[in-house]
Amino acid sequence: MKLVIVSGLSGSGKTVALNTLEDAGFFCVDNLPIELLPKFIDTMVNSKPPLYDLTAVAIDARSGVDDLDHFEDIIGQLRSIDFMIEILFLTADNSQLLSRFSETRRKHPLSRPDLPLVDAINLERDLLKNINANADLIIDTSTLKVHELRQTIVERLLPNTGTTLAILIQSFGFKHGLPADSDFVFDVRCLPNPHWEERLKPLTGRDASVIAYLENIEEVNAMFQSISEFLKTWLPCIKKENRSYMTVSIGCTGGQHRSVYLVEKIAGELLQQRYNTSVRHRDIS
């Protein structure tokens, strides 16, 4: 039996995540208070026959300060039961959250007349820090459209059976900011940049002419070998720790050429090694 706990900031996509899991066959409960979580799991585990093999609950900041402060203890006790628990935490930067609340005209659950929206967001971020710290998978939805979030959840969460490490290899541009959901970040801005070649400038690292340009550069091949050797060395160790998810981010200046090329090349090698691998290019269409 498997339980996915969905949490995160209001406006970051918790409803989309829960609906995606429900469409995939999960029994879903929204806004379950943390204090009721042990009773809920007890009911799921001890029902004969089991009510559901796949369940998901959404928990937010309205659970109360005391329960949120003791979240780690509660989860620690529950993980000792023969019940697989995974925690999904959704986040986004403040500017995106402010924009989303402005567009939908929804009220923030912690807002009140004497508390500006940005302060309510920061308060919620602080209240949920223990859940964030204990999350198995963190997804930053700042740059994701709704369909992209659904696809990300399907690719990263649903294929996982608890015995396979799900790896996301993503490219990004430093000028657009660091991804918040990275376990490892590799900076490849030191490599020759196809951006300065007029014929390559509008293309991406997935185009044949850019690939041909980069694969003939010694430093690019050396960088690929270094990252590849790092992953080859440490992935088996990470798998032994029963990690379910890992995100590797590779960044160049704009996230269009060098990082995209290396992500595709490294992901291809991991797939050949039969790792559960998915690819995301954050800053290209």
C-alpha positions in Angstrom: 0.0 0.0 0.0 1.2 3.5 -0.8 0.3 6.9 0.5 1.4 10.2 -1.2 1.3 13.3 1.0 0.8 16.4 -1.1 1.7 19.7 0.5 3.1 23.0 -0.5 2.3 26.7 -0.9 -1.2 27.9 -1.8 -1.2 28.7 -5.5 1.7 26.3 -6.3 -0.5 23.6 -7.8 -1.6 21.3 -5.0 -5.1 20.9 -6.5 -3.7 20.0 -9.9 -1.4 17.5 -8.3 -4.2 15.8 -6.3 -6.5 15.7 -9.4 -3.7 14.1 -11.4 -3.2 11.4 -8.8 -7.0 10.9 -8.6 -7.1 10.4 -12.4 -4.3 7.8 -12.0 -6.4 5.8 -9.6 -5.5 7.2 -6.2 -8.1 7.6 -3.5 -7.6 11.3 -2.6 -8.5 13.3 0.5 -8.1 17.1 0.4 -7.1 19.2 3.4 -6.7 16.4 6.0 -5.5 17.8 9.4 -2.2 16.3 10.4 -3.6 15.1 13.7 -5.9 12.8 11.8 -3.2 11.3 9.6 -2.3 8.4 11.9 -6.0 7.5 12.3 -6.4 7.6 8.5 -3.4 5.4 7.9 -4.5 3.0 10.6 -7.9 2.6 8.9 -6.2 2.0 5.5 -3.8 -0.6 6.8 -6.1 -2.6 9.0 -9.1 -2.7 6.8 -9.8 -6.3 5.6 -9.6 -6.4 2.6 -7.6 -3.2 2.2 -9.8 -0.4 1.0 -7.3 1.1 -1.4 -3.8 0.3 -2.6 -3.0 3.9 -3.7 -4.0 6.8 -1.5 -3.1 10.5 -1.5 -3.9 13.3 1.1 -3.3 17.0 0.8 -2.0 18.8 3.9 -1.7 22.6 4.1 -0.8 25.3 6.6 -4.2 25.3 8.2 -3.3 22.1 10.1 -2.1 24.2 13.0 1.3 25.4 14.3 1.7 22.6 16.9 1.0 19.8 14.4 3.2 21.3 11.7 6.1 21.7 14.2 5.8 17.9 15.1 5.4 16.8 11.5 8.8 15.1 11.4 8.0 13.1 14.5 4.6 12.0 13.2 6.0 10.9 9.9 8.8 9.1 11.6 6.3 7.0 13.6 4.2 6.3 10.5 7.2 5.2 8.4 7.6 2.3 10.8 4.3 0.8 9.7 4.2 -1.5 6.7 2.9 1.4 4.6 4.9 3.2 1.9 4.8 7.0 2.4 6.1 9.6 -0.1 5.9 13.3 0.5 5.4 15.7 -2.5 6.0 19.4 -1.8 5.1 22.1 -4.3 6.6 25.5 -4.2 7.0 28.7 -6.3 8.6 32.0 -6.0 6.7 34.9 -4.4 6.3 36.9 -7.6 4.6 34.0 -9.4 2.3 33.3 -6.4 1.3 37.0 -6.2 0.6 37.0 -9.9 -1.6 33.8 -9.7 -3.6 35.2 -6.8 -4.1 38.4 -8.7 -5.2 36.6 -11.8 -7.7 34.3 -10.1 -8.8 36.8 -7.4 -8.7 33.9 -4.9 -8.2 34.7 -1.2 -5.1 33.3 0.4 -6.1 30.8 3.2 -3.9 32.7 5.7 -4.8 36.2 4.6 -6.6 38.7 6.9 -7.3 42.4 6.8 -4.2 43.4 8.7 -1.9 40.9 6.8 -0.7 41.8 3.3 -0.8 39.0 0.7 3.0 38.8 0.5 3.3 38.5 4.3 0.6 35.7 4.2 2.7 33.8 1.6 5.9 34.2 3.7 4.1 33.1 6.8 2.8 30.0 5.0 6.3 29.2 3.7 7.6 29.4 7.3 4.8 27.2 8.7 5.4 24.5 6.1 9.2 24.4 6.5 9.2 21.1 8.3 7.1 19.4 5.5 9.4 20.9 2.9 12.5 19.7 4.8 11.1 16.1 4.9 9.8 16.0 1.3 10.9 13.1 -0.9 10.2 15.2 -4.0 10.1 19.0 -4.4 8.7 20.5 -7.5 9.1 24.2 -8.2 6.1 25.3 -10.3 7.3 28.9 -10.9 7.8 28.3 -14.7 5.4 25.4 -15.2 2.1 25.6 -17.0 -0.8 23.5 -15.7 -0.3 20.7 -18.3 3.5 20.7 -17.7 2.9 20.2 -14.0 0.5 17.3 -14.7 3.1 15.8 -17.0 5.9 16.3 -14.4 3.8 14.4 -11.8 3.0 11.6 -14.2 6.7 11.2 -15.2 8.2 11.5 -11.8 5.7 10.2 -9.3 3.5 7.6 -11.0 6.1 5.3 -12.5 7.9 4.9 -9.1 7.2 1.7 -7.3 9.4 2.5 -4.3 12.2 0.3 -5.6 13.4 2.5 -8.5 15.2 5.8 -8.2 13.4 8.3 -10.5 15.9 10.7 -11.9 15.1 14.1 -13.6 17.9 15.7 -15.7 17.0 19.3 -16.4 18.7 22.2 -18.2 18.4 25.8 -17.2 19.8 29.2 -17.8 21.5 31.0 -14.9 20.1 34.3 -16.1 16.6 33.0 -15.3 17.6 31.9 -11.8 18.6 28.6 -10.2 16.1 25.8 -10.1 14.8 25.4 -6.5 14.3 21.6 -6.8 17.9 20.5 -7.5 19.9 17.9 -5.7 23.0 18.5 -7.8 23.8 21.5 -10.0 26.5 21.6 -12.6 27.6 24.9 -14.1 28.8 24.6 -17.7 29.1 28.3 -18.5 32.9 27.8 -18.9 32.3 25.9 -22.2 32.4 27.6 -25.7 29.0 29.1 -26.3 27.2 28.5 -29.7 25.2 31.6 -29.0 28.0 33.6 -30.5 27.8 31.7 -33.8 25.2 33.6 -35.9 23.9 30.5 -37.6 23.5 28.6 -34.3 22.1 31.4 -32.2 18.4 30.7 -32.8 18.8 27.0 -32.4 19.0 24.8 -29.3 21.2 22.0 -28.1 18.8 19.4 -29.6 19.4 20.6 -33.2 21.8 18.7 -35.3 24.1 21.6 -36.2 24.5 22.6 -32.6 25.2 19.0 -31.6 27.8 18.7 -34.3 29.4 22.0 -33.2 29.6 21.0 -29.5 30.7 17.4 -29.9 33.8 18.5 -31.7 35.0 20.6 -28.7 37.4 18.9 -26.3 36.2 20.8 -23.3 32.6 19.8 -23.9 33.5 16.2 -24.1 35.6 16.5 -21.0 32.7 18.1 -19.1 30.4 15.3 -20.3 32.8 12.7 -19.1 33.2 14.4 -15.7 29.5 14.6 -15.0 28.9 11.1 -16.4 31.6 9.7 -14.1 30.2 11.5 -11.1 26.8 10.0 -11.7 28.2 6.6 -12.5 30.1 6.6 -9.2 27.4 7.9 -6.9 24.1 6.7 -8.2 24.5 3.2 -6.9 25.3 4.7 -3.4 22.2 7.0 -3.6 20.0 4.0 -4.6 21.2 2.1 -1.5 19.8 4.9 0.7 16.3 4.1 -0.7 15.9 7.5 -2.3 12.9 7.7 -4.5 13.8 10.9 -6.5 16.8 12.8 -7.6 17.1 16.0 -9.7 20.3 16.9 -11.6 20.3 20.4 -13.0 22.8 21.5 -15.7 23.0 25.2 -16.3 24.5 27.5 -18.9 23.9 31.2 -19.4 20.6 31.1 -21.2 19.7 27.4 -20.9 19.4 27.0 -24.7 22.6 25.4 -26.1 25.3 23.9 -23.9 23.1 22.7 -21.0 20.4 21.3 -23.3 23.0 19.3 -25.3 24.6 17.9 -22.2 21.2 17.0 -20.6 20.2 15.1 -23.6 23.5 13.3 -23.8 23.7 12.4 -20.1 20.0 11.3 -20.0 20.5 9.1 -23.0 23.4 7.4 -21.2 21.4 6.8 -18.0 18.5 5.4 -20.0 21.0 2.9 -21.6 22.0 1.9 -18.1 18.3 1.3 -17.4 17.8 4.1 -14.9 14.3 5.6 -14.6 15.2 8.9 -16.3 13.2 11.9 -17.5 14.3 15.1 -19.2 13.2 18.7 -18.8 14.4 21.8 -20.5 13.2 24.6 -18.3 14.0 27.6 -20.4 13.3 26.5 -23.9 9.9 25.8 -25.5 
